[in-house]
Amino acid sequence: MLARIASSLYWTGRYLERSEHLARYLRVQYFSMQDAPMSQSREFTLRSILNMYGVKWTEEDPIVEAGVLQQVAMDYGTPLSVRSTIRSARENAVALRHVISTELWESINAYYLYSNGFDTEYFIVHGLHDYTTKAGRHCAIIRSRIDDTLLQDDTWVLIKLGIHLERVVQVIRILISKLRDIDVMTDRGANGPLRQYQGTVILKILEGFDMHRKAYHQLLTAKTTIDFVVGHPQFSRSVTYNMNAVKMLLERLDHNSPEKNPVLFKAGKLHSYFRYLEYDEISDDVGGALSAALDRVYALHSAIEAKYFGEV
């Protein structure tokens, strides 16, 4: 397979997964500030949203809700806006028409057409919930087309590799962002009810609230939230689950080569780190530990690009 085709497959998966997480984060985070514990923290929440989408701002910048929503969702000039990531997924998929199924291409193209045609003014006033919810539905359809209409060969492996690695990245980014929010808003945890509410927001963003309750049979705590979202091997959005998927997909790309594969070695070490991470070991600085781990995930991405796509 040509390196540019392999790269486009990988990045199609990454951008698709990125768009869904960013859309879901925006919906849950935005509507959380309508609730009583957050109603007095509207400006703080909007600035937190800007941080998640990589929009630079200063304390002197006025915060206008409509402008924030437009930037993080609809603005093609914002690289991490939901609309930008959907367009990037389609741009990569265009080069793949000859290696993917018609059904997969049409579902990706339909996702782009839906997003591109969504009225910006309507989105800002009434359409945020509808747009972000349907983004998730489009992604679910696309994932089903990936699994049900492709041969499970290297084409499938590379798209899935992008999806699972991006899920690791976005879950960690969401955790870092929300832990920073919790630290500031609760006076480093002194406000217990607000801290627990923000823990619920984390689980809602990752669609894990009900499964957390099923797994632990108790009210969430900082420990159970991190243990579940980072370390639970059976929760499909956990970091551990997805790093295991990344490791297995890299093993398939390796084709049982007898030579030592440094990329696979990095992935295996990361999976073990997340799987056996003890909350008590990082409780003094969870955000710092996750930031360091995220740097290792980015290093793994760079190693994947260098080995499989000919990029250094």
Order of alpha helices (4+ residues) and beta strands (2+ residues): alpha-alpha-alpha-alpha-alpha-alpha-alpha-alpha-alpha-alpha-alpha-alpha-alpha-alpha
